[in-house]
Amino acid sequence: MLKYEIFINPKWLQKMEDDIWEDEHVPALLKIGDNRYKIGLTYRGNVIRKKKKKSYNIIFQNPYLVDGAHEIHLNAEYDDISLSRNKLSLDFFDRIGVISPRSKHVLVYMNGFCKGIYLELESFDQQLLKKRNLPDGPIIYATNYFANFSLLSPENELKSSLDEGYTIKYGEQNDLSLLEGFIEMINTFTNEEFEKEVGKILDIDKYLRWLAGVVCTQNFDGFIHNYALYQNRETSLFEITPWDYDGTWGRDLHGRTLEHDFVPISGYNTLTGRILHIHQYRLQYKEILSSILENHFCLETLEPIIDQQFQTLKPYIRTDPYINRDEEYFDKEKEVILTFIMKRNGYLKKEMASL
């Protein structure tokens, strides 16, 4: 496991601690092996900022790019006993044909003090598009639960604007106008009009693959949060990508157990409901999900992947000062994930008849 050493002036560290919600980066130095990089450092995330083990956002300043990236995230994975769910999810999405940030576990030190095991995540930005040889295009983050493709909030209150819940990550502010038009279409077009027009704005196949991924991993809030939209300039179609998937594989984002049948096979948000109302797309989703359940979301495929990941992490468990459980407890959590896969696979196969 790679060792990341962060060196920061104590006054800047104290500044971060004085206001954990401040997003302004402070100067620091990152050492990886024999390489040293000047960086900007700040906390990231929402719930995690209140925890003892916090997550970090890093921007590279000198050099500007490191391995093709200007920005990376170091996720604490504090409420995930396995430290594995986020990576397992993002890798799973990649295997089923959905654009997904790549990730790896690293051991983080700050001013000589071990902060423990972190998950380094790619930032979903224009640099990721370049690395994947993908066409340029705006990227819009779903930053809160208002990003439900509806005119109403999750509390059924009228939104103040159609782009509420969304933030431009890459592009211009007016790039939101196409998304606003799409949301208006989702909520106002007749079934016939919607069926005729939706494929001109959204990459249906990739959306259905993403939907299958959310349904399999059972990310409770993944339908209205924890995703980004990318408009492929070559096709002019929106594609969707996952983000922050630690609340998956049998647990929620707080680490509490979720029953294997908690999320329905059809998922939920306004866009998904309208798409699955169309017969041809419902059949397409059924075919995609059936293939995934047979070839990807099954013990035969996932057990070796999960076992390898746990074996990689296990030697470092006791180095993490925020983990107060031993290796035996860690091994038991692997069984929680495997049991969830078995039960969830069986549940979804039985539910296929409802599509």
N, C-alpha and C positions, 0 to 999 in steps of 0.2 A: 504494500500500500504506500502510495506517495506521501511524503511529509511536506506540508505547507507551513512555513514559518512566517508569521506576521510580526513585524516590529513597528510599534507606534508610540509616539510621545505620550506619556501619561496624561498630559493636559488635554490632548485630543480624545483620549479614551474617556476621560472624565466628562468631556463635553458630550460625548455620545450617551453616557450614562445619565447625565443631567436631564436630557430630553430624548427618551427612547423612540419618540415618534418623528424626530427630525430626519429628513431624507437627504440633507446636504452632506456630501462626502467630505471626509477629513483625510489629510495626507498620511500615508503609511508606506511601508516597504514589505514586499512579498518575496520570500526566498523559497525557490523550488530546486532542490539539488544545488548545483553550482550557479544557477541563474538567479539574478535579482531584478525585481521590477518595481518601479515607482507606481503606486496605486492610490486611488481614492476609495475610502472604506466607509460604509454605513450599515446600519441594521436594515433588515428587510422583513416583509411579512406583516401579519396582523396579530393573531392570537399569540404567536411565538415570541413577540417582543416582550411580553409580560413574563416569560419563562426564564429560568436560571440560565439555560443554554440557548443562546439567541442565534438567529441566522444572519448572514452577512451578504451584502451586495458589494461587488468589487468592479471598478472600472480601471483599466490599464491606462496609465498616463505616459510612461516612458519605459519601453516602447508603447506605441498606441495600440498595436495588435500583438497578441501572443497566441500562437497556434491558430491564427485566423479569427480570434475573438477579441473584441474590445471590452466586453462585459461578461462576467460570470457570477453565479450565485453559489453560496455555500450554505446549504440547508442543514439545520441542526437535527431534523427528524426526531425531535424530543419526545413526542407523544406516541411514536411508533416503536414498540418494544423491539421489533426485528430490525429496525433501521433500513428495511429493505423494500417496503411497499411502494414507495415513490419510484424507485429505479425499476422494480419489477413491472410496474404499470407502464412507464414510458417506453421501456424496451418492448413490452407486449404490443403497444400501439404501433411501434415501428415495424414489427413483424407482420401486422395485419394490414399494412399499407396506409398508415396515417402519419403525416409529418409529425415528428416528436423530438423534443430536445434530448440530446445525448447526456449521459451522466456517468460519474464514477465516484467511488468512495475514496476519501483522503483523510489523513490524520493531521489535524490543525493544532498548531502551537501559536500562542500569542505572548510576546516578550518572554519567551522561555517556558511559559506555563502551558501544559497540555490542555486544550479545550475539548479534545475528544474526536470521535469519528464524525465526519461531515459528508454530505453528498454534494459534489460539485455538479452544477447544472449549467448547460448552455443557456444563454439568453436567446429568446426567440426574437430575432431582430434581422436587420439587413445583412449582417455578417454571416448569420446562419444560412440565409438564402444563397449567399455567394459560395459558402463552403459546400452546399448541397447542389450547386449548379442549377438553382431554381430561378425562374424569371423574377425580376424585380417587381415590387408591388407593395402597397400600404399594409401595415400590420396594426390591428386594433385589438387591445386587450379588454377582456371582460373583467372589470376590476371589482365588481360587487354583485349582489344578488338581483339587482335591477336589470341585469343583462339576460333577460328571460324571453326575448323576442316578442314581448307583449306590449300593449298600450298601458297595462296595469302593473303595479308593483306586486311582489309576492304577497303583500298584505291587501291586495285588491283595491289599492288607491290609484287614482289617475296619475301617471307620471308627468313631471313638469316638462320633459322633452323626450323625443324618441331616442336620442343617443345617451340617455341616462344609464349609467352602469358601464359605459365604455370610455376608453382612453386611447388616444393615438400613441402608439409606440414608435412607428416609423411612417413618415408621410406627412401630408399637410392636413390642417384642421378640416378643410373642405372635403377631404376623403371620407369623412363621416356622413356626408350627404347621401352617398349611394347606400350606405347601411340604413340610414333613416328611411329612404325610399323603400328598401327591402322590408323593413319592419312594418311600414305602412301597408305594403302589399300583403304581407302575411296576415294582417289583421282586418283588411277591408275587402280583399278580392273574393269573388264567388269561388266555389270549388272548381268550376270549369276554367275561370280566368287564372286561378292559381296554378292549376295543373299545366296550363299552356305556358306560363311565364316563369315559373320557379327555376326550371332547368337552364334559363338564360342568365341567372344570377348566382346560383349555387351549384357547386360540383356535387351532384346527388350521390354518386357512388362513394366519394370520400366522406361525405356527411354520414351516410349509412354505416360505413366502416367505423367511423368515430363513435356513432351511436351504439354499435355492437360492442365496442371497447369499453364504453362507460357502463353499459348494462352488465357485461361480464365481470368487470372489476368491482362493480357496485359502488361507484362514487356517488354518494347521496346527493351532493350539491353540484356535481359536475355538469348538470344540464343547464344550470342558470349561473354558473360561475366556473372558475378554473379552466378557462379555455381562451384561445386567441383566434381571431379571424385574419386570414391573409388573402388578399385579392391578387391572384395570379394574373399578371398583365398580359400574358400570351393568350389565355383563355377568357379573360375578364370575369372569371368565376371566383366566388369566395370558397376558400378551403378552411378547415377548422383543425386546431391542434390542442392537445391536452396540456394541463399545467397543474402542479401541486396535487399529486395523487397519493398522499400518505394515508388518507382516510379511505382505504380500500381493502380488498382481500379479507373481508370478514370483520373489519373494525371501522369506526368512524374517525373523524379528524381529531377527536379527543382520546382515542385509544380504546373506546368502549366497544363491546361486542355488538355486531349487527347480524341478525339472522340472515341466512342465505337467501331468503325470499323477500327481503325487505324492499328492494327496488323491482318494479314490474318489468316484464320483457319489453314493453313498448316505451319505457322511460317516461320522461315528462318534460315538456316545455311547449310553448305554443307552436313553434316551428315543427318540431317532431310530430305533434298531433296532426298538423295539417298534411305533412308529407305522408304519414302512415294512413291517412284517410284515402289516399290515392292507391287504387288496386295494384297497379304495376309496380309502384315503389314499395308497397307492403310485401309483395312477392319477392322483389329484389332484396329487401332487408332480410327476409326469411332465408333466402339462398345464401347470403353473405354470413349470417349468424350461424346457420347450419354448418357451413364449411369451417368457420372459426371454432365451433364447439368440437368438431371432429379432429381438427388438425393443430389447433393452437391453444385453446382454452381447455386443456385436458391434462390429466396427471402424467400420461405418457410423455408429453412434450415438456411440461413445466417442472416436473419433479427434479430432473437432472439440473435444470437451470437454477432452481431455487436452492438445491443442495450445494451447488458450486458457490453460489453467492454467500450462503451461510458459512461455508468452510473458509471463504476468503475473509469474512469479518470476524469470525470466532477468536482468532489469536489476539485481536486488538480490543476485545470487549473490556478487559480489566484496565486498559490504559485510559478509558473514558471516565473522567471524574463524575459525570452526571448519570452514569449507569450503576444502579445499586443492586443489580441482579447478576447471578453467576451464569456460567456457560450452560448449565443444565436447564435453567429457565429459558435461555435463549433457544435451545434446541426444541423445547416444548412449543415455542411460538412458531417454529417452522411447521409443526404438526397442525397448529391452528390454521395456517394458510393452506396447507394441503387438504385438510378436511373441508375447508370452505370451497375450494376448487371442485372437489368431488360432489358436494351437495349442490353447489350453484349450477354446475354443468347438468346434473340430473334434473334440477328444477326447470332450467331454461329449455331443455329438450322436451319436457312434458308440456311446457307452455307454448311450444311452437304451433300447436294446433289452433291457438287463438289468433294467430296472425292471418 
